[in-house]
């Protein structure tokens, strides 16, 4: 039986403008959704329905088909069902209807491929016509009435213990799986036998407001499963990455910094494995040049536009930016972090850098951060 995932992602979000391409853990929300679907064993193809070219570009780069959504289905009043039906109609012309449709929303950044597979398999096994993601909850819910607040899922005059209450389920909005023919017939995501697919609460956060976006960015380093650092090249900033971002100044104004010897061994092993390594720095300081010479790697310092320098180096080396890692720590690294497929931050980085990072290292700058990156790159090559 064929299974296709459809991800509606319009460009006109009001709460968080262009929410679907907002970066969480170094990847756009639409990219994260596509990648989760592509990693699911049961899903045969992924399509993104959108009315915005930037979203379409990100979707294609992540490996999804793109369905151009008409303007009439891109407004605030258009239902998700209408976008899904349009996408299925368009996709039917490319190869027929799937047996099962997986409706995925970008606003849930922590979707696990295994949860998608579990829900799909329940529909394929005829255990349900529709399955949706939900979190088990024992919360006491209330409503306002003319006589004051009243309990909804409990008798507010009686407070049973948690173990004495049956669980309820809160819909997360992350994904819905259903038979395509039933969805077409009912024109709604819930029909027939409906079942719940439980997901962990840590993965059940939705992005609807700027505060939600800040929250999921903070959660990403904790919730995201560690991914192999499979890259073809590594580029780093200097201050705050090779150093602890402190400078020792003597009475004559001469500066000195501390670096980690273990970083040197890491870079050497990376060079011996044939992985290009480069240092870019805005500072004009002899210590940067001296350290690069010690490591036997190219360096460009005194840069006013690091991003352009990075772009030129990647082009000169004939590299794919998606397979390059950049390690930074401060706001002048944000352009470079946005240029590569693996933006990496040291743990004490500026909050904007931490938000932009796909990977936050465990070791601080000057204390083995570069060695950690090198080890992860080498481990991915062996694995």
Secondary structure as GFF3:
##gff-version 3
##sequence-region A 1 383
A	DSSP	beta_strand	3	8	.	.	.	ID=ss1
A	DSSP	three_ten_helix	19	21	.	.	.	ID=ss2
A	DSSP	beta_strand	23	24	.	.	.	ID=ss3
A	DSSP	beta_strand	27	28	.	.	.	ID=ss4
A	DSSP	alpha_helix	29	39	.	.	.	ID=ss5
A	DSSP	beta_strand	45	50	.	.	.	ID=ss6
A	DSSP	alpha_helix	53	62	.	.	.	ID=ss7
A	DSSP	beta_strand	65	68	.	.	.	ID=ss8
A	DSSP	three_ten_helix	71	73	.	.	.	ID=ss9
A	DSSP	alpha_helix	80	95	.	.	.	ID=ss10
A	DSSP	beta_strand	100	105	.	.	.	ID=ss11
A	DSSP	alpha_helix	113	124	.	.	.	ID=ss12
A	DSSP	beta_strand	130	137	.	.	.	ID=ss13
A	DSSP	beta_strand	142	145	.	.	.	ID=ss14
A	DSSP	beta_strand	148	151	.	.	.	ID=ss15
A	DSSP	three_ten_helix	162	164	.	.	.	ID=ss16
A	DSSP	beta_strand	168	179	.	.	.	ID=ss17
A	DSSP	alpha_helix	180	186	.	.	.	ID=ss18
A	DSSP	beta_strand	194	198	.	.	.	ID=ss19
A	DSSP	three_ten_helix	201	203	.	.	.	ID=ss20
A	DSSP	alpha_helix	210	223	.	.	.	ID=ss21
A	DSSP	beta_strand	233	236	.	.	.	ID=ss22
A	DSSP	beta_strand	248	249	.	.	.	ID=ss23
A	DSSP	beta_strand	255	256	.	.	.	ID=ss24
A	DSSP	alpha_helix	261	272	.	.	.	ID=ss25
A	DSSP	beta_strand	276	281	.	.	.	ID=ss26
A	DSSP	alpha_helix	286	295	.	.	.	ID=ss27
A	DSSP	beta_strand	298	301	.	.	.	ID=ss28
A	DSSP	alpha_helix	306	317	.	.	.	ID=ss29
A	DSSP	three_ten_helix	321	323	.	.	.	ID=ss30
A	DSSP	beta_strand	324	328	.	.	.	ID=ss31
A	DSSP	three_ten_helix	331	333	.	.	.	ID=ss32
A	DSSP	alpha_helix	334	339	.	.	.	ID=ss33
A	DSSP	beta_strand	342	345	.	.	.	ID=ss34
A	DSSP	alpha_helix	351	356	.	.	.	ID=ss35
A	DSSP	beta_strand	359	360	.	.	.	ID=ss36
A	DSSP	alpha_helix	369	382	.	.	.	ID=ss37
###
